[in-house]
Amino acid sequence: MFVKLMSVMTLITLTASPVVAQTDDFGLLAEVRNERAPAELSQWDNMIGDWRTTWQSIGPDGEVAATGETEWNWRWVLNGFAVQDMWINPPRDAEAPNGRLFGTNLRIFNSQTGLWEMAWANNRESKVDTYTAVFDEERIIMSPDENPDGVRIIFYDMTGETFDWVSEASADGGETWRPTFRIHGERVE
């Protein structure tokens, strides 16, 4: 399954990347969510589009250690059956003296397990991080497959015009959580 997922991600990244010409000769991009797709796909409706985000890295002491801005673009892909996003840090319209981080997620709902399956890859690491996620009362909670009780990512307050995101770590198997990274996004008109 991993090899298949990577092949799909490579194809989607090549056709959906804002760095590459916006052609879709393979039918991978979609204008809307497919009406035959699982209803759960609508949980990402408010995220489709282009976002400008601010981020904060938070140290173990709870203090902000670093800040920045990114560009985060979301699209329907795979004929409207999945969601892909492209993370660009810093944004393309900003100076990038140390180069840019380009990353992408592919998100698809597995109707058999009732979970979101996700894969993250970027241009600076030689690996793919995989996650599963659940929708929990207006939040989407992602857990990495490698350390589900020690790390989680939560999307919340997804209004369509703004959203918030937090990555948290736990040293006690998920009893308590400490924020390590925060993102606030605002839709680009």
N, C-alpha and C positions, 0 to 999 in steps of 0.2 A: 504494500500500500504506500509506503514511504516513497519508493521510486516513482510510482505513478503520480503521487501528489507533487513531487518535485518537477516532473515533466510538465504537468499542467501549469504550475507556478511559473516556470521558465517561459512557456509560451505566452501566458497572460502578461507577464512583466514586459516581454518584448513588444507586445501590441498595445498595451495600456499605458506604458511609461510616458510621462509628459516630456521626457528627454528625446524620445523617438517620435517620428511623425505619426500623427493620429490617424492611421489607417486601420481598418479592421477587416482585412481580407479573409479572416478565418471565422468571423461571426462570434468572436469571444466577448466583445463589449455588447452591452444591452442598454437601451434607453430607460427601461422600466423593469421592475421585478416581474418575472413570468407568473401569469395567473395560475399556472399548474405547479408552481414551486410550493414547498411547504409553507403554510401560513406563518410559521415562526420567522421566516425571512423578513417579515414586516417589522421585526424588532430593531432592524437596522435602518428603516426608512428615513428617520430623522438625520442620519449621518451621511447619506448620499449627497455628494457635492464637494465643494472646495472650502477648506478651512484655513485660517491663520491661527496658530496656537502659541501660547506662552508656556514654558515649562520651568519647573524648579526641581533640582536635585536636593534631597534632604539628607543631612548627615545623621549618624547614630544619636547625636545629641538633640535632634529635632530642629536644628537650625538649617536655614537654606544655605547650601554649599555652592550652588551654581545656578544660573538662569539662562534662558535663551528663547528664541522664537523658531518656529518651524512652519512649514507648509504641509498640510495633510489633505490628500485628495482621495475621495471614495467613489467607486463606480460599481454598478451591477455588471457581473461578468457571467460567463458560461450560459449564455442565452437567458440571463435573468434568474438563474438558480443559485448564484453565489455572490459574494461581495468581496471586492479587492480594494485595499487602500495602499496609497503610496506616501511614505513619510520622507520629507526632504528637510534636512537640518544642516545649515541654516537655509531659509527660503531662497529660491533662485534669484529673487530681486535684492538680496543682501550680499555683502562682502563675505567671502569664504576663504580667509587666509590659510586655513588648515584643511581645505577641501570640504566636500559635502558628504554627509551620511545619507544614502538612499536606501530605504527599506520598504518592504512590502509584506502585507498579510493577505492570505487567502482564507476566507471564512465560508464554511458551508454547513448547513444543518443536516444532521444524520437522523432521519425519522425513526430508524430502528432503535437507536439508543436514547433519543430525546435530548441529545447534546449537540452543541456547536463543536465542530472540529476546525482548528485553525493552525496555520503554519506561518512563521515569521522568518524572513531571511533579509540580509542586508549586504552592502558592498564592502564591509570591513571585517566580517567574521566568516569563517569557513565552516559554517554549520547552519542547521535549521532548528529553530525552537518550535515545538508543537504544544498546543494547548487544547483543552476542552473548556466549554463554558455553558452556563445556564442563565436563563432570564429569571430574575427574582424581583418581582414587584417594582418595576421601572428601573432596575439595574441589570447590567450584564456583568457577571462575575466569571473571570477567566482564571483557570488554574493550569500551570505548566505541567506537562506530563512527567517531567523529571523530578519535580519537588512540589507536589500539590498541597502539602501541609505547611510549607515554609514560605511560599510566595503566592500572591494573588493580585490580579488587576481588575479594577472595577470601573466601568463606564456608568455614569449617573447624570441626572439632570439634563438629559438629552432632549432639548426643547425644539430643535429644528433650527434655531438661531444661535444657540450656545450649547456647550456640553462641558462636563468635567470628567476627569480620569485620574485615578490614583493607583500606584503600584505600592503594595504593602508587603512587609516581611514579618514572619513570626519565628521566634526562637523557641516556642513551646508547643509546637505541633498544631498551631491554629487556635489556641486559647485566646491569645492577645495578638494584636497586629500593630505595627509601626509603619507610618508612611515613609517611603524612600524616594518617590518621584511623583510629582503632580503635573497635570496638564489642564489648561483651560483653553477651550476652542471657541472661536467666533466665526460664523459663516462669512465667506467672501462673496460679495454681490457680483 
